[in-house]
Amino acid sequence: MKNMKLRNIIIGSLLISAAALSGCGTTAGSAAVPDSSIQETKEEKTVNITIAADNTENGMSSSDGGNIGTNKSSGADSDIKEVSASKEDSLYKEKNTDVNSSDIWSSKDRDVIFSHDFTNDIKKDVAEVSANAATLQDELSAVEKVTEKYDEIFKTGEAQLELNMASGYIYMIWDEELNSLWKRFSDSADASTKERVLKDERNWIAMKEEVLIENIGPREDGGSMYPMLENAYLENITRNRCAILASELAKIKGESFTMPERGIYGTYVDNQGTGDVYSSLILRQGWESDDEAVISLYRVGESNGTFTDKGNGELSYEANDGTVKGIIRLDGWNGASFEVTESNGSVLAVGDKFDFGFVF
């Protein structure tokens, strides 16, 4: 748990640094809640902004078991491809020092380590974990140990290229685990359960690129460290998705399963039961260790501010421009909500409430 907390602190610091370096991500620098003339980007949707709308169902067919994780050239996959195409990589190609997997773990040579392709090693390690774990709870704990194993060898990394590669492989571990869980779930779930969970998984895949950009900004603003930030964020939300899918599989197998405790930081979305982000709530640690909230409300605008933890899952929110105050309520893995308690020159009114039921 200490390693996991340290990883979260490091990831949070990296995300903050990226925001500072980029100057303006998707959400950075935006004014707090603008007036009602704000440009709408999803004209076909109709939602009453003053109440939490019911989820609407969109057509979706079931599919056979298979990969449900990363199916795009992003994250670990894209970073490894970028590395192959980079000028820096030519240094590794010239050495051609790849060694057997059995020898790589005793090496302290950066060139040897970062010229080795760990893809098959990761696949083997994750497969062994899923085959040998007595319970799904034990399995996820064992996957955490696998990440620690790779973290240790990647400590030799110094250049940004190496850090990007290392983060890509760590993300790959959780993506591999997610696909492993999905295959087993797909093989054992009844039709209605599979359809329900499949819809959620598809929505998660459809939204995660937008959620990524909302959190760390667009790639063109991120510089050379962007792949590392991208992989770190994708690793975090994929780990969370593994826990959700493992809990569903545990129900089928009749196992007890305890979801990991969520902290005060995270991303919550109102997706109206679709693969689109209508509204979102991002809670993160700020540049100067203050706690920041970015509340993006469909057809209203965006409010940036700070929050204070009041305990019992309640956060007190105040917009940076002083126009809005409210209460953010966290309900663990069930989502979060925001309720306006004070309004001064805002289009929002006291009592307006917004629910964010999809958890990343």
N, C-alpha and C positions, 0 to 999 in steps of 0.2 A: 504493500500500500504506500510506503514511503516513496518508492521509486515512481509509482504512478502519480503521486501528488507532485513530486519534483518534475516529472514530465509535463504535467498540466501547467505548472508555474512557468517552465521554460517555453512551452508552446504559447502561453498567454503573452509572455514578454516578447516573443518573436512576432506575434500578430500585432502587438502595439508598435514595435519597431517598424514593421512594414507600413503601418498606417502613417507613421511619422515621415518615413522616407518617401512614400508615394505622394504625400501632400493632399491628395484628394482621391479617396476610393469612391465607390458607388454611394456610400452613405456619408462620407466625411464632408464637413463643411456645409452641409445643407442647413437651411434655416429651419427653426422649429415650426410647428404646425402652420402652414400657410393658409391663405384665405381660400374660399370655395372655388376660385377661378383656376386652381391648379390643373395642369394638363393631365388628362387621364390617358393611361396607356393600354387599358384593357376595356374598350368600349362595350364589348358584347356582354359584360357581366353586370348584374344589378344586385347591389347589396345595400341594405339599410345600415348606415354607419353607426347609428346610435344604439343598436342592439346586436347581439351575437346571432348571426343567421344560422339556420339549420344546415347541416351538410347536404349537398345535392349529389346525387349519384350520376356518374357518367358511364356510358357503355364500356364494358371491359370483358374480354373473354379470358377464360382460363388457359393455361399453357402447361406443357410438360415440364418436369424437373430439368434444371440446368443452371447455368450461371445467373445469379441475381445480383452480383456485386458490380464491379467495374467492367463495363463492356465497351468503354470508349478508350481512346488513346489519351488518357489523362492520368494525373497522379503518378504512381510509381512507373507505369508503363511509358508514359510520355517523357518522363524525366530520363529514363534509361535510353530512350531513343534520342533525346536531345544530347545526352552525353556522347552517344556514338557519333553524332554529327558535329560535335564541337571541335574546335582547334586544339583545346587542351587535351582532348582524349587521344590525340595522335601520340602524345608522350607515352601513354599506356600501351598503345598498339605497337610502338617500336620495341618495347621491352618484351612483350608477349610472354609474360611471366605467370600466366594462370597455372595454378597447382591443384592437386587433388583435394577434394573437400575434406578428406581426413587430415590433411596437413595444414589447411588454411587457418585452423583455429589456434594453432601454436605460433603463427607468424605475427611479427610486430612490424613488418615491412609494409608501409603504406601502399607502395606500388603493387606489391603482390596482392594485398587485400582488395584494393579498389580496381584491379584488373580482372578479378574473379567474378563470374556470374553466379549469384546466389539464388537464382530462381528455382532451380531444382532442389537445392538444399532446403529452401523454405517450404516447397510443396511436400517434401519428405517429412520435415519436422511437424507440419500441421497435420498431415495424414496420420502420423504416429500418435499424436496427441488425441485425435478423435477416436482412434482405434483402441487406445489403452485406458482412457479416462473412465472411471467407474460411473460418474454422473456428469451431467452437463455443467453443473456448478464447478466440478473439478476440472472439466475441460477448459472452461474460460480462464480459470486460474493458471492452468498449464500453458495456455497460449500467452498469457502475460509473462510467464517464465521464458518462453521462446523469444519474446521481444527483448527481454533483458539480456539474453544470450547474444543477440545480434547488436544490441546497444553497446555491449562491452567491446566487441571486436571493432566496431565502428568508431570507438573513442580515438583511434589513431588519426582520424580524418582532420585535416586542417584547412585545405583549400575549399572554397565555396562549392566547387564542382563535386568534391568528395562528400560534403555535407548534404548536398542535393541528392546524390546517389544513395547515401545511407538512409535518409528520410523516405526515399522511394521504396527501399526494401522493407523498412519497418511497416509502412502502409500496406505493402503487399502481403504481409503476414495476416493482417486482419481481413483483407479482401479475400484471401484464400480461405480463411476460416468462415467467412460469411457464405461463400459458395458451398463449402462443405456442409454447413448447417442447413442451407436451403435444399440441397439434394436430399438429405435425410428427411427433412420436413415434408418435401414434396412427395416422397415415396410412401409416407405413413399417414398423412392427413386425409380426412374425408373431404369430399368435394366442396362442401360449403365452407369449411374452415380454410381449405387451400385457397378458395376464391377470395375470401375476406383478407387473408394475409398477403396474397399475391397482389391485390389491388394496392394495399399499403406499400408494399415493396416497390411496385412500379411508380407510385407517386413519389416515393423517396428518391428514386433514381432520377425522375424527371425534374425534381426541384433542387437537387443538391448542387448543381452548377450555379444556379442563381443565388442560393444561400451562401455558397463559397464566396462569390464575388461581393455579396453584401457584407461579409465578415472581413475579408482581407483585401478587397479591391480588385480591379481588373489586372490581368497579366502585364499589360503594357506599362503599368505604373509601378510594378513591383521590383524591377531590376533583376540582378543575377540571383538574389536570394528567394525570388518568388516560388520556384519549384519546391524549395524546402518548406516554405509557409503553406503552400498548397497541399503537399503531402502530409504535413503535420495536422492540418485541419481535417483532411479526408480520413486520416487514421483515426482521429478522435470520434468523428461521427459514425465511422464504420464500426468501431469498437462498440459504440452505443447500439447500433443496429444489430450487432451480433447478440447482445444481451437480450434485446427484444425478441429476436427470432429464437434464441435458445429457450426463452421462457415459454414460447408457444410450443416448441418441440417437447419441453419437459411436461407440459400438460398432457400431451398425447401419450407420453411414455409413463405417466403416473409418477413422475419424480417431483420432489419439492425443489423449488428454485427461488432464490432471493435476488431480486434486482439490485444492482449496485446503487448506493445512495447518490443522488444528484446534488451537486453543489449549487451555489447561487448563480454561477455563470453558465451560459448556454444559449441556444437559439430555439425559438418556438415560432410556429407558423400557423396561420389560419389559411387552409388550402381549400375550404369548402368541399372537401371530399374529392378533389381533383389533383392533377399533377401540376397545378399552377400555384404560385405564391400570391395570395391576395394581400394579406397583411403579415407582418412579422415583428417579433420582439427579440432583440439581441441584447444580452447582458454580458458585460465583459469588464476586465480590469483596465483602467485607463493608463495613460502615459505616466502620470504622476501618482500612481497607485490609488487614484480615486476610482470609484465604481461607476461605470458608464452604462447608460441604456439608450438604445436606438429603437424608437417605436415608429414603424412604418405602417400607416393605415390606408387601406384601399379607398381611393377617391376622396381622401382628406389631405394627406401629405405625410411629412416626417417630423417627429419631435426628437431632438437630441437633448439629453440631460444626464443627471447623476441620480444615484439611488443610495439609500441607507438601509442596511439590514436591520429590521425590527424584531427578527426572530419569528418562529412558528410559520415560516414560509411567506412572511409579508415584508415587502420592500417599499419604502417611502420614496416616491419619485418627484423630482422637480426639474422642469425644463430649463435649459440654460438661459433662455430669454425671459423667464419668469411668467410666461403666459399660462402654463398648466402645472398643476400639482395633482398627484394621484397615488393610488396604491397598486402595486404589482403583487399578485398572489401566485405563488408557485405551488403546483400540485404534483410534484415529483414527475413521474413518467406519464402522467395524464395530461400535462400541459400547463399553461399559465393564463392569467387574465390581467387586464389593466382597467382600473376604474378611475374616472376623473373625480377629484374631490374639490378642486378649486380651478376656476377659469377666469382669466383676465385678458380680454381682447382676443380670445381664441375662438375658432369655429366650433370647438368642442364645448359641451355643456356639462355642468355638474351632474353626475349620475350616469353619464355615458359609460358603457362598459364594452370591452372587446375581449373575446376569447381567442386563444392560440392553442389549439388542441393537438397539433402535430409536433412531435418532439424530435429534434436533431441531436 
